[in-house]
Amino acid sequence: MKNRMRVLRAEMDWTQADLATRIGVSRQAVIAVENGKYDPALPLAFRIARAFGKNVEDVFIWEDEDPSQKGGTK
């Protein structure tokens, strides 16, 4: 799963440690999610999205998603 965490952090002028503190995880966890080495559980994904004031879909992108199906049912 891809994500926009690095871009959103830059827009907020937050370090990885800043984000980690806001969502209650270690900086290493933020690094792992940002680099795509770890897909967060749903509660963590929601905490991350809420920290940025975004919807989960605005932060995380499912790599297998077919753009022609976006917004529709599969």
Secondary structure by P-SEA (a helix, b strand, c coil): cccaaaaaaaaacccaaaaaaaacccaaaaaaaaaccccccaaaaaaaaaaacccccccccccccccccccccc
